[in-house]
Amino acid sequence: MERFVDTFFNASVIASTWPKILSGMLITVELALAVVITGLAFGLFLALIRTAQIRLLNAAIIVFVDVLRALPPLVMVLIIYFGLPNVGLMLPSFAVLWLVLAAVLAAFAEEIFWAGILSVRRGQWDAARSTGLTFTDTLAFVVLPQTIRMVLPPLVNRTIAITKNTALGTVIGVPELLNQATTAVSFLSNATPLALAAIGYLIIFVPVVLFGSWLEQRFAFRKA
């Protein structure tokens, strides 16, 4: 037991590394918020464009979504970070990770929003239009409120899954939580920073998971 405590919860290591771990937590939170806001907004934007039924745009969106959902985020991160400098375009590691994760989240969010829009019965579109509402008003005031309520649980679950990929930042040097922990481990030859990182992830993501569960229960109650 003493050996376990010394390896994972060494007091002197905790005292010397907690500021770095806290710094990594803040960067992880900043990155996750940026990914969530831009990813969901872009995903909703793409879904709304599809309602216009313009074939060329729809085809381009479908290709974008299918490619982003098929490729592992790690592969895209490595290609963009190490590949773009070869054509003269160099992006900061934080920007690369943000762009990739936001694009992946947007791809999944677009499909979820689009499925929600399609699930609204055609009769409600027709009824709203018969009252004099324009297509845009019908979409904004009749269809979208129902859509967002229906897609919230799967959207939250997908968002949680993708934001946890912020740990991929460690492969390109983003000073997020896991990067700070692994760097400290390599210098101190002690696993305590990893234990602190695990605690940090729990502090960040457990409230988000609980929020997702609350949304699912609330949605199920209203549906009943």
Number of C-alpha atoms within 10 A of each C-alpha: 6 8 9 11 11 15 16 17 19 18 11 10 19 16 9 12 18 16 12 19 25 17 14 22 22 17 18 26 18 13 22 22 14 16 26 21 13 18 26 22 16 19 25 22 15 23 23 19 15 18 15 12 10 10 10 8 14 17 12 10 18 16 13 15 22 13 13 20 16 9 11 11 19 15 10 19 22 16 12 18 19 13 14 13 11 9 7 8 10 14 14 12 19 17 12 21 28 25 19 20 29 26 23 27 30 30 27 23 28 27 19 22 26 21 15 20 22 12 13 16 10 9 9 13 16 13 13 18 15 10 9 10 16 12 14 14 14 19 18 12 12 17 21 19 12 14 20 16 14 22 19 18 21 17 21 19 16 15 24 19 12 18 22 15 15 22 17 19 23 18 13 17 13 24 23 27 29 27 23 25 25 18 16 21 17 11 8 13 12 17 20 25 31 22 16 21 23 15 11 19 18 13 12 17 15 12 11 16 16 11 15 20 15 13 17 18 13 13 16 12 9 8 8 5
